[in-house]
C-alpha cells in the first residue's frame, strides 16, 4: 500500500476507498495521455512539454491543503 494512501486515510481522515481513488486517477490519466504527450513531444521537442509539466505540477491541490 502506498504511503500516500495511508497518509490520506489516517491523517486526513478519508475512507480507504476514497484515498485509493484519489491516486488511481493519476494512473488512468497517465495511461490515456501517454500517446498524446509522446506525439506532442515528437513535434515540439521535450523542452516545451517539460515546461508545461513543471508549471502545472507546482499548483497545490485545494483538497489537500491543511
CNS distance restraints for C-alpha pairs under 8 A (distance, minus, plus):
assign (resid   1 and name CA) (resid   5 and name CA) 6.95 0.50 0.50
assign (resid   1 and name CA) (resid   6 and name CA) 7.46 0.50 0.50
assign (resid   2 and name CA) (resid   6 and name CA) 6.67 0.50 0.50
assign (resid   3 and name CA) (resid   7 and name CA) 6.08 0.50 0.50
assign (resid   4 and name CA) (resid   8 and name CA) 6.09 0.50 0.50
assign (resid   5 and name CA) (resid   9 and name CA) 6.03 0.50 0.50
assign (resid   5 and name CA) (resid  16 and name CA) 7.18 0.50 0.50
assign (resid   5 and name CA) (resid  19 and name CA) 5.37 0.50 0.50
assign (resid   5 and name CA) (resid  20 and name CA) 6.10 0.50 0.50
assign (resid   5 and name CA) (resid  23 and name CA) 7.69 0.50 0.50
assign (resid   6 and name CA) (resid  10 and name CA) 5.75 0.50 0.50
assign (resid   6 and name CA) (resid  11 and name CA) 7.78 0.50 0.50
assign (resid   7 and name CA) (resid  11 and name CA) 5.23 0.50 0.50
assign (resid   7 and name CA) (resid  12 and name CA) 6.64 0.50 0.50
assign (resid   8 and name CA) (resid  12 and name CA) 4.83 0.50 0.50
assign (resid   8 and name CA) (resid  13 and name CA) 6.35 0.50 0.50
assign (resid   8 and name CA) (resid  14 and name CA) 5.76 0.50 0.50
assign (resid   8 and name CA) (resid  16 and name CA) 7.97 0.50 0.50
assign (resid   8 and name CA) (resid  19 and name CA) 5.73 0.50 0.50
assign (resid   9 and name CA) (resid  13 and name CA) 4.95 0.50 0.50
assign (resid   9 and name CA) (resid  14 and name CA) 4.62 0.50 0.50
assign (resid   9 and name CA) (resid  15 and name CA) 5.71 0.50 0.50
assign (resid   9 and name CA) (resid  16 and name CA) 5.57 0.50 0.50
assign (resid   9 and name CA) (resid  19 and name CA) 6.15 0.50 0.50
assign (resid  10 and name CA) (resid  14 and name CA) 7.38 0.50 0.50
assign (resid  14 and name CA) (resid  18 and name CA) 6.24 0.50 0.50
assign (resid  14 and name CA) (resid  19 and name CA) 6.00 0.50 0.50
assign (resid  15 and name CA) (resid  19 and name CA) 6.22 0.50 0.50
assign (resid  16 and name CA) (resid  20 and name CA) 6.12 0.50 0.50
assign (resid  17 and name CA) (resid  21 and name CA) 6.18 0.50 0.50
assign (resid  18 and name CA) (resid  22 and name CA) 6.13 0.50 0.50
assign (resid  19 and name CA) (resid  23 and name CA) 6.79 0.50 0.50
assign (resid  20 and name CA) (resid  24 and name CA) 6.10 0.50 0.50
assign (resid  21 and name CA) (resid  25 and name CA) 6.39 0.50 0.50
assign (resid  22 and name CA) (resid  26 and name CA) 7.87 0.50 0.50
assign (resid  23 and name CA) (resid  27 and name CA) 7.30 0.50 0.50
assign (resid  24 and name CA) (resid  28 and name CA) 6.44 0.50 0.50
assign (resid  25 and name CA) (resid  29 and name CA) 5.94 0.50 0.50
assign (resid  26 and name CA) (resid  30 and name CA) 6.03 0.50 0.50
assign (resid  27 and name CA) (resid  31 and name CA) 6.18 0.50 0.50
assign (resid  28 and name CA) (resid  32 and name CA) 6.29 0.50 0.50
assign (resid  29 and name CA) (resid  33 and name CA) 5.94 0.50 0.50
assign (resid  30 and name CA) (resid  34 and name CA) 5.69 0.50 0.50
assign (resid  32 and name CA) (resid  36 and name CA) 7.81 0.50 0.50
assign (resid  33 and name CA) (resid  37 and name CA) 5.98 0.50 0.50
assign (resid  34 and name CA) (resid  38 and name CA) 5.95 0.50 0.50
assign (resid  35 and name CA) (resid  39 and name CA) 6.27 0.50 0.50
assign (resid  36 and name CA) (resid  40 and name CA) 6.36 0.50 0.50
assign (resid  37 and name CA) (resid  41 and name CA) 5.97 0.50 0.50
assign (resid  37 and name CA) (resid  49 and name CA) 7.89 0.50 0.50
assign (resid  38 and name CA) (resid  42 and name CA) 6.20 0.50 0.50
assign (resid  39 and name CA) (resid  43 and name CA) 6.38 0.50 0.50
assign (resid  40 and name CA) (resid  44 and name CA) 5.98 0.50 0.50
assign (resid  40 and name CA) (resid  45 and name CA) 7.61 0.50 0.50
assign (resid  40 and name CA) (resid  49 and name CA) 7.64 0.50 0.50
assign (resid  41 and name CA) (resid  45 and name CA) 4.80 0.50 0.50
assign (resid  41 and name CA) (resid  46 and name CA) 5.31 0.50 0.50
assign (resid  41 and name CA) (resid  49 and name CA) 6.32 0.50 0.50
assign (resid  42 and name CA) (resid  46 and name CA) 7.68 0.50 0.50
assign (resid  44 and name CA) (resid  48 and name CA) 6.89 0.50 0.50
assign (resid  44 and name CA) (resid  49 and name CA) 7.65 0.50 0.50
assign (resid  45 and name CA) (resid  49 and name CA) 7.17 0.50 0.50
assign (resid  46 and name CA) (resid  50 and name CA) 6.05 0.50 0.50
assign (resid  47 and name CA) (resid  51 and name CA) 6.15 0.50 0.50
assign (resid  48 and name CA) (resid  52 and name CA) 6.34 0.50 0.50
assign (resid  49 and name CA) (resid  53 and name CA) 6.33 0.50 0.50
assign (resid  50 and name CA) (resid  54 and name CA) 6.06 0.50 0.50
assign (resid  51 and name CA) (resid  55 and name CA) 6.18 0.50 0.50
assign (resid  52 and name CA) (resid  56 and name CA) 6.08 0.50 0.50
assign (resid  53 and name CA) (resid  57 and name CA) 5.89 0.50 0.50
assign (resid  54 and name CA) (resid  58 and name CA) 6.39 0.50 0.50
assign (resid  55 and name CA) (resid  59 and name CA) 7.59 0.50 0.50
assign (resid  60 and name CA) (resid  64 and name CA) 7.75 0.50 0.50
assign (resid  60 and name CA) (resid  65 and name CA) 7.43 0.50 0.50
assign (resid  61 and name CA) (resid  65 and name CA) 6.66 0.50 0.50
